[in-house]
Amino acid sequence: MSITVSNLSKNYGSQRAVNDVSFSLHKNEIVGFLGPNGAGKSTTMKMITGYLASDGGHIDVCGIPVETTNILTRTKIGYLPEANPLYTEMYVREYLGFIAGIHKVKSTQKRVEEVIELVGLQSESHKKIGQLSKGYKQRVGLAATLVHDPEVLILDEPTTGLDPNQIIEIRDVIKKLGEHKTVLFSSHIMQEVEALCDRVIIINKGKIVADDKLNHLKKGDMGKHHVTVQFKESIKVDMLESIEEAMHVIASADNSFVIETTSPESLRKKLFEFSLQHQLNIISLNSENQSLENIFKQLTT
């Protein structure tokens, strides 16, 4: 495991910000870490990186305990916090060289040029950081995160301030990095998470409320789904409402019906049984997977 978090907790006074959180991340895995504001996302990320001490539980990064050897674990981690800290009076190359020096990177100049190209900073690399747009400042932060070639990346809202084209470019960079690194990736943009991540962890009020493959979450019975069925014959809504799994039925055109359910697989089976029982012909039968946005809303409200 690249990251193992066991029974992690953190208190701010009387408030329990993180409450008995446990999960593991494998190498070459990009995992979306989601939650509403104040849910405990950033606090958990800071504890993994060693920048914030936990009040309970245990964290391993690349098999090394963070609690006792966080100087060593920091060499394994590249961390981009939500508030991207930069020395705005320094030039881009000067700053990246400075960060590389802290990490004792060999061939500093060569590595600085590699990360500048990797994050698309070539056109702005001759400027002072304070002269850059917010989007390019974010790229400098990402380059600094990568300069020591860490095994684990902790990225807290890495596309903040980027325009749509820049988001796509940085998304491609993160996807490429995920081929040989472990990435824990936080974002409020659900489409971005769906494009990048195979697995999603959702935290709410300090507790993990979901941890699964994205396609499993979408296909699961945890929330409301819509099943659309079209019959050759004309039937009434109340006939379909008699099916136990049908929570709500809406009639559409051409003998079509949209049925709300929490058990889409079972409903489809019952619709086939229903059609045989009433000697009906089903022309089409489709079910819509939930969007990540809907799943997020159901679990956090």
Backbone as CSV, one residue per row, in Angstrom:
resi,resn,N_x,N_y,N_z,CA_x,CA_y,CA_z,C_x,C_y,C_z
1,MET,0.839,-1.200,0.000,0.000,0.000,0.000,0.873,1.248,0.000
2,SER,0.488,2.255,-0.772,1.206,3.525,-0.753,0.761,4.403,0.412
3,ILE,-0.543,4.353,0.727,-1.078,5.097,1.867,-2.012,4.180,2.641
4,THR,-1.831,4.113,3.944,-2.764,3.383,4.811,-3.150,4.288,5.970
5,VAL,-4.437,4.551,6.088,-4.984,5.396,7.157,-5.885,4.519,8.015
6,SER,-5.619,4.469,9.325,-6.377,3.598,10.223,-6.919,4.380,11.413
7,ASN,-8.243,4.416,11.530,-8.921,4.995,12.707,-8.425,6.397,13.039
8,LEU,-8.276,7.207,12.013,-7.722,8.552,12.168,-8.746,9.507,12.770
9,SER,-8.279,10.347,13.699,-9.173,11.335,14.306,-8.434,12.638,14.555
10,LYS,-9.200,13.735,14.556,-8.646,15.063,14.835,-9.732,15.935,15.444
11,ASN,-9.381,16.599,16.538,-10.320,17.498,17.213,-9.822,18.930,17.136
12,TYR,-10.771,19.849,16.951,-10.493,21.279,17.110,-11.347,21.755,18.276
13,GLY,-10.753,21.780,19.470,-11.544,22.091,20.652,-12.558,20.986,20.898
14,SER,-13.821,21.364,20.981,-14.884,20.379,21.213,-15.421,19.772,19.913
15,GLN,-14.932,20.273,18.774,-15.424,19.779,17.484,-14.552,18.639,16.971
16,ARG,-15.177,17.517,16.631,-14.471,16.382,16.037,-14.484,16.580,14.521
17,ALA,-13.331,17.025,13.993,-13.233,17.325,12.558,-13.075,16.066,11.716
18,VAL,-12.309,15.098,12.244,-12.119,13.803,11.572,-12.406,12.723,12.592
19,ASN,-13.284,11.792,12.222,-13.818,10.853,13.203,-13.638,9.408,12.734
20,ASP,-12.583,8.743,13.218,-12.364,7.314,12.978,-12.327,6.984,11.477
21,VAL,-11.516,7.708,10.735,-11.411,7.537,9.284,-10.358,6.476,8.948
22,SER,-10.726,5.543,8.058,-9.808,4.489,7.615,-9.958,4.259,6.114
23,PHE,-8.850,4.171,5.406,-8.838,3.778,3.993,-7.398,3.482,3.576
24,SER,-7.245,2.803,2.440,-5.926,2.490,1.884,-5.901,2.838,0.413
25,LEU,-4.737,3.264,-0.064,-4.542,3.581,-1.482,-3.389,2.749,-2.027
26,HIS,-3.604,2.165,-3.203,-2.588,1.354,-3.861,-1.736,2.228,-4.787
27,LYS,-0.597,1.672,-5.175,0.244,2.342,-6.154,-0.478,2.376,-7.495
28,ASN,-0.200,3.414,-8.298,-0.802,3.597,-9.632,-2.317,3.761,-9.550
29,GLU,-2.784,4.409,-8.485,-4.218,4.610,-8.296,-4.501,6.103,-8.126
30,ILE,-5.481,6.612,-8.870,-5.933,7.993,-8.689,-7.287,7.937,-7.993
31,VAL,-7.344,8.453,-6.791,-8.557,8.364,-5.974,-9.099,9.761,-5.717
32,GLY,-10.374,9.962,-6.016,-11.037,11.224,-5.727,-11.458,11.279,-4.268
33,PHE,-11.126,12.374,-3.600,-11.461,12.556,-2.176,-12.437,13.712,-2.094
34,LEU,-13.698,13.402,-1.835,-14.769,14.389,-1.940,-15.446,14.624,-0.602
35,GLY,-16.002,15.814,-0.475,-16.773,16.151,0.709,-17.145,17.617,0.676
36,PRO,-18.228,18.004,1.336,-18.594,19.423,1.398,-17.582,20.204,2.219
37,ASN,-17.664,21.529,2.153,-16.773,22.366,2.954,-16.935,22.033,4.439
38,GLY,-15.807,21.875,5.128,-15.854,21.566,6.551,-16.043,20.101,6.866
39,ALA,-15.978,19.228,5.846,-16.226,17.806,6.075,-15.028,17.091,6.667
40,GLY,-13.823,17.678,6.536,-12.616,17.047,7.060,-11.630,16.614,5.992
41,LYS,-11.878,16.985,4.737,-10.985,16.598,3.629,-9.576,17.146,3.815
42,SER,-9.482,18.470,3.880,-8.163,19.104,3.954,-7.432,18.713,5.235
43,THR,-8.166,18.579,6.336,-7.553,18.161,7.600,-6.948,16.768,7.461
44,THR,-7.669,15.851,6.819,-7.164,14.488,6.604,-5.916,14.512,5.731
45,MET,-5.949,15.315,4.661,-4.794,15.407,3.768,-3.569,15.963,4.506
46,LYS,-3.782,16.964,5.330,-2.670,17.555,6.079,-2.072,16.562,7.063
47,MET,-2.899,15.707,7.645,-2.384,14.703,8.569,-1.593,13.635,7.825
48,ILE,-2.035,13.269,6.625,-1.295,12.281,5.826,0.089,12.814,5.474
49,THR,0.156,14.102,5.138,1.441,14.687,4.749,2.360,14.942,5.943
50,GLY,1.821,14.911,7.160,2.630,15.185,8.345,2.665,16.643,8.737
51,TYR,1.919,17.491,8.020,1.889,18.921,8.348,0.976,19.215,9.542
52,LEU,0.136,18.248,9.880,-0.785,18.409,11.002,-0.771,17.102,11.795
53,ALA,-0.620,17.194,13.093,-0.587,15.991,13.938,-2.009,15.496,14.186
54,SER,-2.176,14.188,14.199,-3.478,13.605,14.497,-3.669,13.494,16.008
55,ASP,-4.917,13.326,16.423,-5.213,13.085,17.833,-5.428,11.610,18.118
56,GLY,-5.449,10.809,17.082,-5.634,9.376,17.250,-5.542,8.675,15.915
57,GLY,-5.252,7.374,15.950,-5.156,6.609,14.726,-3.725,6.483,14.232
58,HIS,-3.589,5.936,13.029,-2.260,5.627,12.489,-2.240,5.866,10.983
59,ILE,-1.117,6.388,10.469,-0.931,6.637,9.033,0.411,6.077,8.606
60,ASP,0.414,5.290,7.531,1.640,4.838,6.876,1.686,5.405,5.469
61,VAL,2.845,5.904,5.063,3.075,6.317,3.679,4.255,5.511,3.151
62,CYS,3.992,4.699,2.119,5.021,3.800,1.550,5.626,2.921,2.638
63,GLY,4.776,2.474,3.567,5.215,1.584,4.632,5.913,2.265,5.783
64,ILE,5.973,3.598,5.783,6.683,4.352,6.826,5.661,5.078,7.697
65,PRO,5.713,4.929,9.026,4.746,5.615,9.891,4.965,7.125,9.907
66,VAL,3.906,7.857,9.647,3.999,9.325,9.601,4.212,9.908,10.995
67,GLU,3.602,9.304,12.000,3.622,9.876,13.344,5.044,9.999,13.903
68,THR,5.920,9.056,13.565,7.257,9.050,14.160,8.359,9.463,13.191
69,THR,8.087,9.414,11.885,9.151,9.719,10.906,8.613,10.594,9.769
70,ASN,7.940,11.693,10.141,7.315,12.476,9.069,8.309,13.246,8.208
71,ILE,9.538,13.412,8.658,10.551,14.029,7.790,10.849,13.096,6.614
72,LEU,10.948,11.801,6.906,11.192,10.814,5.852,9.981,10.661,4.939
73,THR,8.774,10.619,5.509,7.576,10.442,4.672,7.351,11.645,3.767
74,ARG,7.795,12.823,4.202,7.625,14.008,3.350,8.463,13.914,2.077
75,THR,9.541,13.144,2.115,10.333,12.955,0.892,9.599,12.076,-0.104
76,LYS,8.625,11.311,0.377,7.847,10.410,-0.483,6.599,11.084,-1.051
77,ILE,6.266,12.272,-0.494,4.992,12.922,-0.814,5.207,14.236,-1.561
78,GLY,4.394,14.465,-2.561,4.265,15.774,-3.178,2.918,16.343,-2.792
79,TYR,2.895,17.480,-2.118,1.650,18.035,-1.560,1.355,19.403,-2.145
80,LEU,0.194,19.528,-2.767,-0.291,20.819,-3.244,-1.511,21.207,-2.419
81,PRO,-1.341,22.112,-1.440,-2.482,22.500,-0.605,-3.465,23.388,-1.362
82,GLU,-4.648,23.506,-0.803,-5.694,24.326,-1.436,-5.241,25.774,-1.559
83,ALA,-4.634,26.317,-0.490,-4.053,27.659,-0.543,-2.600,27.498,-0.966
84,ASN,-2.331,27.704,-2.238,-1.037,27.421,-2.835,0.010,28.447,-2.361
85,PRO,0.942,28.069,-1.479,1.910,29.038,-0.944,3.091,29.217,-1.900
86,LEU,3.369,30.451,-2.303,4.449,30.734,-3.256,5.219,31.989,-2.809
87,TYR,6.491,32.051,-3.174,7.284,33.268,-2.967,7.152,34.112,-4.231
88,THR,6.268,35.091,-4.182,5.885,35.822,-5.391,6.993,36.715,-5.946
89,GLU,8.011,37.038,-5.132,9.108,37.882,-5.607,10.199,37.077,-6.335
90,MET,10.078,35.776,-6.309,11.079,34.935,-6.963,10.655,34.643,-8.406
91,TYR,11.631,34.441,-9.279,11.347,33.991,-10.641,10.975,32.509,-10.609
92,VAL,10.250,32.087,-11.641,9.731,30.719,-11.676,10.862,29.701,-11.532
93,ARG,11.880,29.815,-12.366,12.992,28.862,-12.305,13.754,28.968,-10.980
94,GLU,13.883,30.197,-10.491,14.568,30.414,-9.220,13.825,29.697,-8.092
95,TYR,12.504,29.832,-8.073,11.691,29.208,-7.025,11.760,27.683,-7.109
96,LEU,11.595,27.140,-8.310,11.633,25.687,-8.466,13.013,25.129,-8.126
97,GLY,14.063,25.877,-8.449,15.413,25.480,-8.064,15.590,25.483,-6.560
98,PHE,14.981,26.473,-5.907,15.020,26.569,-4.445,14.345,25.355,-3.802
99,ILE,13.148,24.996,-4.307,12.421,23.831,-3.780,13.214,22.546,-4.041
100,ALA,13.793,22.445,-5.233,14.610,21.270,-5.562,15.798,21.154,-4.619
101,GLY,16.389,22.296,-4.265,17.520,22.299,-3.341,17.126,21.810,-1.956
102,ILE,15.946,22.213,-1.495,15.468,21.756,-0.181,15.365,20.231,-0.163
103,HIS,14.888,19.669,-1.299,14.732,18.214,-1.401,16.024,17.507,-1.819
104,LYS,17.111,18.288,-1.983,18.414,17.726,-2.373,18.324,16.941,-3.680
105,VAL,17.623,17.535,-4.641,17.466,16.902,-5.949,18.780,16.978,-6.717
106,LYS,19.191,15.867,-7.301,20.388,15.852,-8.140,20.044,16.412,-9.519
107,SER,21.013,16.993,-10.187,20.788,17.600,-11.518,19.604,18.562,-11.459
108,THR,19.707,19.525,-10.561,18.600,20.442,-10.286,18.094,21.139,-11.539
109,GLN,18.983,21.711,-12.333,18.576,22.471,-13.507,17.803,21.599,-14.497
110,LYS,18.291,20.399,-14.703,17.618,19.481,-15.615,16.220,19.139,-15.114
111,ARG,16.106,18.873,-13.823,14.802,18.507,-13.257,13.834,19.679,-13.301
112,VAL,14.311,20.888,-13.047,13.459,22.075,-13.121,12.889,22.232,-14.526
113,GLU,13.711,22.042,-15.544,13.227,22.158,-16.923,12.213,21.065,-17.241
114,GLU,12.404,19.880,-16.674,11.459,18.767,-16.910,10.075,19.092,-16.356
115,VAL,10.022,19.616,-15.126,8.703,19.885,-14.539,8.060,21.114,-15.169
116,ILE,8.854,22.075,-15.611,8.304,23.236,-16.325,7.592,22.775,-17.587
117,GLU,8.225,21.859,-18.311,7.598,21.335,-19.526,6.389,20.474,-19.194
118,LEU,6.492,19.692,-18.135,5.424,18.775,-17.753,4.123,19.500,-17.445
119,VAL,4.195,20.638,-16.756,2.975,21.361,-16.375,2.643,22.510,-17.326
120,GLY,3.409,22.670,-18.392,3.096,23.699,-19.389,3.407,25.110,-18.961
121,LEU,4.594,25.309,-18.365,4.983,26.634,-17.872,6.006,27.333,-18.773
122,GLN,6.342,26.735,-19.914,7.452,27.243,-20.723,7.303,28.730,-21.059
123,SER,6.114,29.132,-21.467,5.922,30.508,-21.948,6.007,31.551,-20.833
124,GLU,5.834,31.132,-19.576,5.822,32.066,-18.444,7.022,31.882,-17.516
125,SER,7.910,30.960,-17.848,8.959,30.571,-16.910,10.020,31.642,-16.691
126,HIS,10.046,32.681,-17.536,11.034,33.750,-17.377,10.544,34.855,-16.447
127,LYS,9.302,34.762,-15.976,8.685,35.830,-15.184,8.822,35.584,-13.684
128,LYS,8.596,36.670,-12.921,8.432,36.516,-11.490,7.061,35.898,-11.215
129,ILE,6.959,35.119,-10.152,5.701,34.443,-9.831,4.576,35.446,-9.598
130,GLY,4.909,36.585,-8.994,3.890,37.611,-8.740,3.284,38.205,-9.994
131,GLN,3.957,38.051,-11.146,3.444,38.574,-12.416,2.505,37.599,-13.128
132,LEU,2.394,36.389,-12.600,1.618,35.351,-13.283,0.136,35.443,-12.944
133,SER,-0.680,34.922,-13.855,-2.105,34.786,-13.579,-2.313,33.710,-12.524
134,LYS,-3.520,33.657,-11.971,-3.812,32.668,-10.933,-3.613,31.249,-11.463
135,GLY,-4.013,31.026,-12.715,-3.868,29.708,-13.310,-2.424,29.276,-13.422
136,TYR,-1.546,30.198,-13.838,-0.132,29.861,-13.969,0.542,29.733,-12.606
137,LYS,0.084,30.491,-11.611,0.593,30.307,-10.250,0.276,28.891,-9.753
138,GLN,-0.919,28.418,-10.122,-1.300,27.059,-9.728,-0.380,26.029,-10.381
139,ARG,0.038,26.319,-11.608,0.960,25.416,-12.303,2.333,25.416,-11.633
140,VAL,2.755,26.577,-11.155,4.027,26.645,-10.428,3.944,25.778,-9.173
141,GLY,2.821,25.860,-8.461,2.624,25.036,-7.270,2.669,23.550,-7.590
142,LEU,2.047,23.168,-8.708,2.063,21.762,-9.114,3.473,21.324,-9.504
143,ALA,4.209,22.201,-10.185,5.593,21.889,-10.557,6.453,21.692,-9.306
144,ALA,6.255,22.542,-8.302,7.001,22.404,-7.043,6.657,21.101,-6.337
145,THR,5.401,20.672,-6.476,4.963,19.405,-5.895,5.678,18.218,-6.533
146,LEU,6.031,18.358,-7.820,6.594,17.247,-8.587,8.115,17.247,-8.657
147,VAL,8.759,18.332,-8.254,10.169,18.528,-8.573,11.078,17.448,-7.970
148,HIS,10.698,16.871,-6.826,11.536,15.835,-6.204,11.079,14.424,-6.574
149,ASP,10.184,14.330,-7.579,9.704,13.053,-8.110,9.162,12.144,-7.005
150,PRO,8.132,12.598,-6.274,7.614,11.808,-5.144,6.815,10.591,-5.616
151,GLU,6.674,9.613,-4.732,5.889,8.415,-5.040,4.399,8.647,-4.846
152,VAL,4.052,9.578,-3.961,2.655,9.850,-3.602,2.355,11.329,-3.828
153,LEU,1.225,11.618,-4.451,0.789,13.002,-4.657,-0.506,13.251,-3.892
154,ILE,-0.524,14.308,-3.094,-1.716,14.761,-2.377,-2.089,16.108,-2.975
155,LEU,-3.168,16.155,-3.741,-3.534,17.358,-4.482,-4.892,17.864,-3.992
156,ASP,-4.877,18.993,-3.325,-6.098,19.578,-2.753,-6.571,20.704,-3.668
157,GLU,-7.610,20.440,-4.439,-8.169,21.402,-5.410,-7.089,21.893,-6.384
158,PRO,-6.428,21.016,-7.134,-5.292,21.427,-7.974,-5.657,22.277,-9.181
159,THR,-6.926,22.297,-9.590,-7.296,23.081,-10.775,-8.001,24.389,-10.421
160,THR,-7.901,24.796,-9.173,-8.493,26.067,-8.751,-7.931,27.220,-9.581
161,GLY,-8.812,28.039,-10.150,-8.378,29.224,-10.883,-7.990,28.979,-12.324
162,LEU,-8.079,27.744,-12.796,-7.709,27.455,-14.180,-8.918,27.604,-15.105
163,ASP,-8.655,28.047,-16.340,-9.741,28.113,-17.312,-9.990,26.701,-17.866
164,PRO,-11.096,26.484,-18.612,-11.436,25.130,-19.078,-10.322,24.433,-19.845
165,ASN,-9.604,25.160,-20.708,-8.516,24.538,-21.466,-7.371,24.122,-20.544
166,GLN,-7.057,24.979,-19.565,-5.989,24.666,-18.619,-6.367,23.477,-17.743
167,ILE,-7.652,23.390,-17.368,-8.124,22.259,-16.563,-7.884,20.952,-17.302
168,ILE,-8.196,20.933,-18.595,-7.991,19.724,-19.400,-6.515,19.365,-19.450
169,GLU,-5.659,20.382,-19.610,-4.212,20.138,-19.684,-3.676,19.566,-18.370
170,ILE,-4.063,20.170,-17.236,-3.599,19.687,-15.933,-4.192,18.312,-15.635
171,ARG,-5.433,18.098,-16.048,-6.060,16.784,-15.885,-5.260,15.714,-16.611
172,ASP,-4.805,16.035,-17.809,-3.993,15.077,-18.579,-2.666,14.797,-17.869
173,VAL,-2.077,15.856,-17.272,-0.827,15.685,-16.520,-1.050,14.737,-15.342
174,ILE,-2.132,14.956,-14.585,-2.413,14.130,-13.406,-2.673,12.682,-13.818
175,LYS,-3.398,12.516,-14.923,-3.693,11.166,-15.408,-2.413,10.431,-15.780
176,LYS,-1.509,11.147,-16.420,-0.230,10.545,-16.800,0.585,10.201,-15.553
177,LEU,0.580,11.093,-14.559,1.318,10.835,-13.315,0.763,9.620,-12.580
178,GLY,-0.561,9.419,-12.682,-1.205,8.302,-12.004,-0.825,6.937,-12.548
179,GLU,-0.128,6.915,-13.693,0.311,5.638,-14.258,1.438,5.014,-13.435
180,HIS,2.183,5.851,-12.691,3.285,5.310,-11.895,3.398,5.955,-10.515
181,LYS,2.351,6.678,-10.101,2.327,7.256,-8.758,0.947,7.044,-8.145
182,THR,0.895,7.184,-6.834,-0.387,7.174,-6.131,-0.868,8.616,-5.986
183,VAL,-2.116,8.878,-6.360,-2.642,10.242,-6.331,-3.933,10.277,-5.520
184,LEU,-3.941,11.102,-4.474,-5.165,11.418,-3.729,-5.557,12.827,-4.142
185,PHE,-6.739,12.943,-4.739,-7.102,14.135,-5.507,-8.431,14.678,-4.997
186,SER,-8.417,15.903,-4.526,-9.642,16.529,-4.016,-10.134,17.584,-4.998
187,SER,-11.443,17.610,-5.219,-12.027,18.622,-6.107,-13.509,18.765,-5.808
188,HIS,-14.036,19.966,-6.066,-15.473,20.185,-5.982,-16.130,20.062,-7.361
189,ILE,-15.310,19.854,-8.404,-15.841,19.735,-9.766,-16.053,18.258,-10.061
190,MET,-17.324,17.818,-10.041,-17.635,16.397,-10.153,-17.231,15.817,-11.510
191,GLN,-17.389,16.615,-12.583,-17.013,16.113,-13.911,-15.515,15.814,-13.971
192,GLU,-14.741,16.614,-13.260,-13.297,16.433,-13.219,-12.940,15.128,-12.518
193,VAL,-13.621,14.847,-11.416,-13.387,13.614,-10.667,-13.789,12.409,-11.513
194,GLU,-14.929,12.510,-12.198,-15.383,11.406,-13.041,-14.405,11.145,-14.184
195,ALA,-13.785,12.201,-14.705,-12.843,12.047,-15.818,-11.515,11.457,-15.366
196,LEU,-11.137,11.682,-14.117,-9.810,11.302,-13.629,-9.777,10.022,-12.805
197,CYS,-10.822,9.780,-12.028,-10.730,8.788,-10.959,-11.574,7.546,-11.238
198,ASP,-11.015,6.388,-10.918,-11.764,5.144,-10.953,-12.446,4.879,-9.616
199,ARG,-11.874,5.435,-8.564,-12.378,5.188,-7.206,-12.630,6.523,-6.515
200,VAL,-13.645,6.537,-5.665,-14.027,7.767,-4.969,-14.213,7.472,-3.481
201,ILE,-13.658,8.349,-2.651,-13.915,8.334,-1.209,-14.683,9.614,-0.879
202,ILE,-15.821,9.465,-0.209,-16.632,10.636,0.165,-16.669,10.727,1.686
203,ILE,-16.318,11.900,2.198,-16.314,12.152,3.641,-17.362,13.210,3.967
204,ASN,-18.072,13.018,5.056,-19.085,13.982,5.480,-19.104,14.047,7.002
205,LYS,-18.990,15.253,7.545,-18.977,15.477,8.986,-17.923,14.611,9.676
206,GLY,-16.755,14.510,9.011,-15.631,13.818,9.610,-15.625,12.316,9.455
207,LYS,-16.648,11.742,8.813,-16.731,10.295,8.660,-16.777,9.906,7.184
208,ILE,-16.200,8.735,6.857,-16.287,8.197,5.501,-17.702,7.664,5.286
209,VAL,-18.392,8.178,4.266,-19.748,7.714,3.961,-19.795,6.881,2.689
210,ALA,-18.707,6.869,1.914,-18.618,6.016,0.726,-17.153,5.830,0.362
211,ASP,-16.804,4.626,-0.059,-15.453,4.305,-0.542,-15.602,3.139,-1.501
212,ASP,-15.610,3.450,-2.811,-15.883,2.395,-3.784,-15.437,2.836,-5.169
213,LYS,-15.389,1.875,-6.078,-15.173,2.190,-7.483,-16.321,3.070,-7.968
214,LEU,-16.002,4.028,-8.823,-17.007,4.973,-9.292,-18.151,4.263,-10.012
215,ASN,-17.818,3.277,-10.850,-18.883,2.580,-11.576,-19.776,1.773,-10.647
216,HIS,-19.226,1.270,-9.520,-20.055,0.558,-8.544,-21.015,1.515,-7.846
217,LEU,-20.524,2.699,-7.498,-21.387,3.690,-6.858,-22.553,4.073,-7.755
218,LYS,-22.258,4.230,-9.038,-23.299,4.652,-9.973,-24.339,3.566,-10.216
219,LYS,-23.901,2.319,-10.123,-24.818,1.210,-10.383,-25.486,0.681,-9.130
220,GLY,-25.030,1.139,-7.971,-25.540,0.605,-6.713,-26.953,1.052,-6.416
221,ASP,-27.517,0.460,-5.364,-28.902,0.750,-4.977,-28.974,1.762,-3.841
222,MET,-27.951,2.612,-3.712,-27.883,3.526,-2.583,-28.790,4.745,-2.741
223,GLY,-29.283,4.994,-3.933,-30.115,6.176,-4.141,-31.157,5.925,-5.202
224,LYS,-31.809,6.977,-5.631,-32.896,6.847,-6.603,-32.348,6.758,-8.021
225,HIS,-32.944,5.857,-8.796,-32.593,5.686,-10.195,-33.856,5.856,-11.034
226,HIS,-33.663,6.058,-12.309,-34.795,6.168,-13.228,-34.713,5.070,-14.271
227,VAL,-35.793,4.333,-14.402,-35.916,3.287,-15.412,-36.994,3.727,-16.405
228,THR,-36.644,3.715,-17.678,-37.596,4.109,-18.734,-38.036,2.864,-19.492
229,VAL,-39.345,2.674,-19.575,-39.882,1.509,-20.282,-40.926,1.973,-21.303
230,GLN,-40.923,1.350,-22.482,-41.910,1.660,-23.511,-42.614,0.367,-23.924
231,PHE,-43.952,0.416,-23.897,-44.757,-0.743,-24.294,-45.355,-0.511,-25.678
232,LYS,-45.635,-1.610,-26.361,-46.323,-1.512,-27.659,-47.781,-1.138,-27.440
233,GLU,-48.347,-1.663,-26.366,-49.753,-1.432,-26.057,-49.924,-0.235,-25.118
234,SER,-51.124,0.279,-25.066,-51.445,1.385,-24.163,-51.861,0.827,-22.810
235,ILE,-51.237,1.326,-21.721,-51.620,0.905,-20.371,-51.719,2.140,-19.473
236,LYS,-52.306,1.931,-18.299,-52.474,3.043,-17.358,-51.343,3.066,-16.324
237,VAL,-51.097,4.273,-15.809,-50.028,4.472,-14.836,-50.224,3.619,-13.598
238,ASP,-51.492,3.513,-13.119,-51.715,2.797,-11.862,-51.382,1.311,-11.947
239,MET,-51.363,0.765,-13.165,-50.955,-0.635,-13.333,-49.471,-0.798,-12.981
240,LEU,-48.654,0.147,-13.434,-47.228,0.099,-13.131,-46.957,0.446,-11.665
241,GLU,-47.780,1.312,-11.099,-47.602,1.700,-9.697,-47.851,0.539,-8.739
242,SER,-48.516,-0.508,-9.240,-48.765,-1.687,-8.406,-47.499,-2.521,-8.199
243,ILE,-46.466,-2.270,-9.011,-45.195,-2.980,-8.838,-44.489,-2.419,-7.605
244,GLU,-44.093,-3.304,-6.710,-43.553,-2.888,-5.413,-42.339,-1.969,-5.541
245,GLU,-41.445,-2.256,-6.511,-40.201,-1.486,-6.657,-40.407,-0.118,-7.291
246,ALA,-41.606,0.143,-7.841,-41.884,1.416,-8.505,-42.298,2.458,-7.473
247,MET,-41.420,3.404,-7.182,-41.708,4.431,-6.184,-42.608,5.522,-6.754
248,HIS,-42.347,5.873,-8.026,-43.105,6.950,-8.671,-43.076,6.716,-10.172
249,VAL,-44.227,6.854,-10.827,-44.330,6.581,-12.265,-44.833,7.821,-12.982
250,ILE,-44.138,8.201,-14.037,-44.538,9.353,-14.846,-44.772,8.878,-16.275
251,ALA,-45.963,9.171,-16.794,-46.297,8.781,-18.168,-45.657,9.752,-19.150
252,SER,-45.106,9.199,-20.221,-44.508,10.000,-21.281,-45.240,9.709,-22.583
253,ALA,-44.681,10.166,-23.706,-45.335,9.955,-24.999,-45.116,8.529,-25.500
254,ASP,-45.979,8.092,-26.411,-45.835,6.807,-27.122,-45.754,5.626,-26.171
255,ASN,-46.642,5.616,-25.171,-46.720,4.500,-24.226,-45.411,4.279,-23.460
256,SER,-44.691,5.363,-23.222,-43.446,5.302,-22.457,-43.691,5.784,-21.030
257,PHE,-42.915,5.258,-20.083,-43.058,5.616,-18.679,-41.669,5.734,-18.044
258,VAL,-41.510,6.752,-17.205,-40.293,6.907,-16.422,-40.623,6.510,-14.992
259,ILE,-39.892,5.508,-14.472,-40.196,4.951,-13.154,-39.022,5.216,-12.220
260,GLU,-39.324,5.831,-11.083,-38.308,6.092,-10.069,-38.226,4.897,-9.124
261,THR,-36.993,4.474,-8.815,-36.812,3.293,-7.974,-35.478,3.361,-7.242
262,THR,-35.379,2.584,-6.165,-34.083,2.411,-5.495,-33.475,1.049,-5.827
263,SER,-34.225,0.226,-6.584,-33.765,-1.125,-6.940,-33.932,-1.359,-8.437
264,PRO,-33.060,-0.747,-9.256,-33.243,-0.822,-10.708,-33.173,-2.239,-11.273
265,GLU,-32.275,-3.083,-10.749,-32.156,-4.445,-11.258,-33.433,-5.236,-10.993
266,SER,-33.938,-5.128,-9.771,-35.155,-5.839,-9.396,-36.357,-5.318,-10.179
267,LEU,-36.415,-4.010,-10.396,-37.530,-3.422,-11.138,-37.554,-3.931,-12.577
268,ARG,-36.388,-3.998,-13.211,-36.349,-4.485,-14.591,-36.891,-5.920,-14.677
269,LYS,-36.497,-6.738,-13.714,-36.982,-8.121,-13.676,-38.492,-8.156,-13.507
270,LYS,-39.032,-7.309,-12.611,-40.468,-7.274,-12.364,-41.236,-6.756,-13.583
271,LEU,-40.629,-5.852,-14.345,-41.290,-5.341,-15.549,-41.449,-6.437,-16.601
272,PHE,-40.445,-7.291,-16.722,-40.574,-8.417,-17.651,-41.674,-9.369,-17.188
273,GLU,-41.721,-9.637,-15.889,-42.779,-10.495,-15.349,-44.148,-9.857,-15.545
274,PHE,-44.204,-8.533,-15.335,-45.443,-7.767,-15.514,-45.934,-7.861,-16.962
275,SER,-45.020,-7.738,-17.909,-45.406,-7.779,-19.330,-45.933,-9.158,-19.726
276,LEU,-45.355,-10.212,-19.176,-45.833,-11.565,-19.469,-47.209,-11.807,-18.847
277,GLN,-47.356,-11.313,-17.615,-48.617,-11.502,-16.896,-49.783,-10.824,-17.599
278,HIS,-49.512,-9.633,-18.161,-50.589,-8.850,-18.802,-50.539,-8.932,-20.332
279,GLN,-49.732,-9.850,-20.847,-49.603,-10.057,-22.288,-49.286,-8.748,-23.026
280,LEU,-48.222,-8.103,-22.528,-47.755,-6.839,-23.107,-46.411,-7.055,-23.795
281,ASN,-46.121,-6.200,-24.765,-44.843,-6.250,-25.466,-43.997,-5.039,-25.089
282,ILE,-42.800,-5.296,-24.554,-41.878,-4.207,-24.216,-41.039,-3.874,-25.445
283,ILE,-41.106,-2.618,-25.871,-40.310,-2.161,-27.026,-38.909,-1.778,-26.588
284,SER,-38.793,-1.074,-25.463,-37.469,-0.669,-24.963,-37.507,-0.596,-23.444
285,LEU,-36.336,-0.838,-22.848,-36.198,-0.785,-21.395,-34.790,-0.300,-21.070
286,ASN,-34.696,0.872,-20.456,-33.395,1.473,-20.154,-33.373,1.975,-18.721
287,SER,-32.207,1.891,-18.105,-32.036,2.477,-16.771,-30.875,3.443,-16.808
288,GLU,-31.027,4.550,-16.108,-30.007,5.584,-16.065,-29.226,5.457,-14.769
289,ASN,-27.875,5.308,-14.900,-27.028,5.357,-13.713,-27.057,6.755,-13.111
290,GLN,-26.873,6.812,-11.822,-26.825,8.116,-11.166,-25.546,8.857,-11.541
291,SER,-25.627,10.162,-11.550,-24.424,10.961,-11.710,-23.715,11.041,-10.367
292,LEU,-22.407,11.290,-10.405,-21.645,11.448,-9.170,-22.191,12.607,-8.345
293,GLU,-22.658,13.637,-9.019,-23.216,14.797,-8.318,-24.430,14.405,-7.478
294,ASN,-25.311,13.567,-8.035,-26.487,13.137,-7.295,-26.111,12.244,-6.108
295,ILE,-25.149,11.343,-6.350,-24.684,10.479,-5.268,-24.105,11.319,-4.136
296,PHE,-23.291,12.317,-4.494,-22.672,13.200,-3.517,-23.741,13.920,-2.688
297,LYS,-24.752,14.439,-3.362,-25.833,15.160,-2.670,-26.573,14.255,-1.692
298,GLN,-26.859,13.015,-2.121,-27.598,12.088,-1.273,-26.813,11.735,-0.008
299,LEU,-25.487,11.615,-0.152,-24.664,11.168,0.964,-24.251,12.277,1.915
300,THR,-24.379,13.524,1.471,-23.845,14.630,2.279,-24.920,15.646,2.684
301,THR,-26.184,15.351,2.409,-27.243,16.265,2.818,-28.298,15.510,3.616
